[in-house]
Amino acid sequence: MDFDYDALVALAAVVREGRFDAAAKSLNVTQSAVSQRIKQLEEKVGSVLVIRGRPCVPTEAGLQLCRHIEQVTLLQHELAERMNTLAGTSDNTAATIRISVNNDSLATWFPGVIKRASDELGVRFDILPDDQDHTEQNLKSGEALAVVTAIEKPVQGCRRLSLGSMEYIAVAAPEFYEDTFKAGVSIDTIRDSACLAFDRKDTIQEQWMMIAFGETVNVSLNMVPSYEGYLACCLNGTAWGLVPSIAGLTHVQSGELIEMTPGKSVTVPLHWQASTQSSELLRRLGDMVLEEAKVHLLPDIFRPA
């Protein structure tokens, strides 16, 4: 089946922007032109590609076409670079790569990747943040070309790199610690205490309790779906929580936070998975992610069995 690539670009723009008018503006064409191109594309493939709404949401078929055009765009970018090199010219046009990264990595060590990729590869990112146990779904669905994930098993057709482990420590502000854990941190004093969770998919509190006490109990959860907000609530004494040691240890050393169970941390292995059918640029990005991860994450040899 031959595709009209202008129509594929329009589809990807609608999915990316979430609205037909915004997609038209980003492509510097009229909204009616975008609508007509997608309508013709839907007629060609024989199925709906975008569910019109606020925002517009791609169907499964639409996601597959979006993934295809993103891969083609990367290949075109690399070809243009090679042709410019042969001609002795330069082009500052940046390639945009859609990836999915877990929230804690995005707030701690991954910005180093973004800076290096911008400077060394000329890459711009469209990042979908999610929990490390769920970013893989964005790769399977076609929404992302690569992900940072806790899932070790490679997705079919993808390259996997083990990055190391992110360590999480249980912390509380001194005032909260004194009020809640006067008798020490135990399974009894943890029970029904005020605790922080990122969202309803967050199970790291239960993982920590199993490591520290061998069992879990109910706690009073505050859902704070923001890394900055989560850390701020730890610091202001709202509740106790699990934070990456990359950031948390600085606050422990300054006395702003108390580590509740030194030596009893949770380590979450992270992996980079990317489509093997994409470009050399994506392979180079994976190598860069691995280099940055080695600086900031725990080596796998330190992960407890």
Buried (B, 14 or more C-beta within 10 A) or exposed (E): EEBEEBBBBBBBBBBBBEBBEBBBBBBEBEBEEBBBBBEEBBEBBEEEBBEEEEEBBBBEBBBBBBBBBBBBBBBEBBEEBEEEEEEEEEEEEBBBBBBBBBBBBBBBBBEBBBEBBEEEBBBEBBBBBBBBBBBBBBBBBBBBBBBBBBBEEBBEEBBBBBBBBBBBBBBBBEEBBEEBBEEEBEEEBBEEBBBBBBEEEBEBBBBBBEBBBEEBBEBEBBEBBEBEBBBEBBBEBBBBBBBBBBBBBEBBEEEBBBBBBEEBBBBBBBBBBBBEEBBEBBEBBBEBBBEBBEEBBBEEEEEEE
